[in-house]
Amino acid sequence: MVAALTIKCIKSGSRIPDGIVMAYPALNLNFHLYTPSLLIALDDQVLPHTFLKICLESYVGKITNYDSKSDPLISPILVNDEVILKI
């Protein structure tokens, strides 16, 4: 959420945070893309993937109602270079 809020601040011209700390950043919420970190998270004893799915549904609603492949507010890793260069 903090990454999405930072993107919104940059796009709107608001003051951006001096720094952010993301302890467990979920920057790519496309669960159809099997990355090494997603595969490792499937067996995570501290933060199981079922809990992450509940968090995702709380953030964006039902899984079928969002586009994690193109929306940078859901998958911040997809933000375009124009936004990054404003930092």
C-alpha positions in Angstrom: 0.0 0.0 0.0 2.8 2.4 0.8 4.3 1.9 -2.7 0.9 2.6 -4.3 0.5 5.7 -2.1 3.9 7.0 -3.1 3.0 6.5 -6.8 -0.2 8.5 -6.3 1.8 11.3 -4.6 4.3 11.5 -7.5 1.5 11.5 -10.1 -0.5 14.2 -8.4 2.5 16.4 -7.7 2.0 16.1 -3.9 5.0 16.0 -1.6 6.6 12.6 -1.7 7.9 10.9 1.4 11.5 11.5 2.3 11.8 7.7 2.7 9.8 4.6 3.0 10.4 1.3 4.8 8.7 -1.8 3.4 9.3 -4.8 5.6 7.6 -7.3 3.3 7.0 -5.5 0.0 4.5 -7.1 -2.4 5.5 -5.3 -5.6 4.1 -7.8 -8.1 0.7 -9.2 -7.2 0.3 -11.1 -10.4 -0.3 -14.6 -9.1 -0.2 -16.0 -12.6 3.5 -15.2 -12.8 5.4 -17.8 -10.9 8.5 -16.0 -9.6 11.1 -17.6 -7.3 9.9 -15.4 -4.4 6.2 -16.6 -4.9 7.3 -20.2 -4.9 9.3 -19.7 -1.7 6.3 -18.0 -0.1 4.2 -21.0 -0.7 6.1 -22.8 2.0 6.6 -19.8 4.4 5.8 -20.8 8.0 5.6 -17.2 9.2 3.5 -15.7 6.5 1.7 -18.4 4.5 0.4 -17.7 1.0 -3.2 -18.2 2.2 -2.9 -15.2 4.5 -1.3 -13.2 1.7 -4.3 -14.0 -0.5 -6.7 -12.8 2.3 -4.6 -9.5 2.5 -4.8 -9.1 -1.3 -8.6 -9.6 -1.3 -8.9 -7.0 1.5 -6.9 -4.6 -0.6 -8.4 -5.0 -4.0 -11.7 -6.9 -3.5 -12.4 -10.2 -5.1 -9.5 -11.7 -7.1 -11.4 -11.5 -10.4 -12.1 -7.8 -10.2 -8.6 -6.3 -10.7 -5.9 -6.3 -13.3 -2.6 -7.1 -11.6 -0.9 -7.3 -15.0 -1.2 -3.6 -15.9 -2.3 -1.5 -12.8 0.8 -0.1 -11.0 -1.3 0.7 -7.9 -1.8 -3.0 -7.5 1.6 -4.2 -8.8 3.9 -1.2 -8.2 6.7 -2.9 -10.1 4.8 -2.0 -13.3 5.0 1.7 -12.8 6.3 3.5 -15.9 9.6 5.2 -16.1 8.0 8.7 -16.3 6.9 8.3 -12.7 10.2 6.9 -11.5 12.1 9.8 -13.1 10.1 12.4 -11.1 11.6 11.1 -7.8 
